[in-house]
Amino acid sequence: MGNDSATVQNIKMQMRKGVLEYCVLLLIGGARLYSSDLLEELKRANLLVVEGTLYPLLSRLRANGLIDYVWEESEKGPPRKYFHLTGGGRQTLANLNEAWCALASSVGSLRTHREEDDS
C-alpha cells in the first residue's frame, strides 16, 4: 500500500490547508490582529507551518472583500497593518461557522456509526 505514515501526513496537511482560511477568519473575527499575531496563534494551534503560506492567504481574503486592514503606529518600530473583518467577512464567517458545525456533525456521525459496527 505504500508508505502509510507519509500518506497520513499528506492527508493531515491537506486537512489543515482546507480549514486554514476559515481559521484565519475566526481569529480576525475575534479581534483586530497584526500578521505576526496571526502567525503565532496559528502555529500555537498547529495549523500553520510557514509565513509564506499566510501572506498570500491574507491577500486573497482581502481581494475577495472579506478582510481589510488599517495602519497603526507601533511603539516598537514602523507602522503595522492590523487586519479586521469587513461586513462581507462577518457574513462569510457566520456561513462558514454553520458549515463547520454541519461538517463536524456529519464526520462525528460516521465515526460513531463505524465505532458501533466495530463493537
C-alpha angles and dihedrals in degrees: 000000000000129000104341093190092054090047092052092047091051093049091048090050091050091049091052091048090050094058099034097097090048091050092050090051090049091053095045090045090059096052143340105276138195114227094249089053089052090050091050093050093047093047091048088054091047091242104116132048107182141015090238088072096052103051097055088046092053090048091051092049090050093047088052090053095244099116138021135180143221127210115235131183115252128215088214102052141305123008116285134219113237114197125217137170121263121219088266090049092054090051092047090049091051090051092047091049089057092046092049092051091049092047093047089049092050093049090045092053091051091050091048092048091049093048090051090051091051092053 
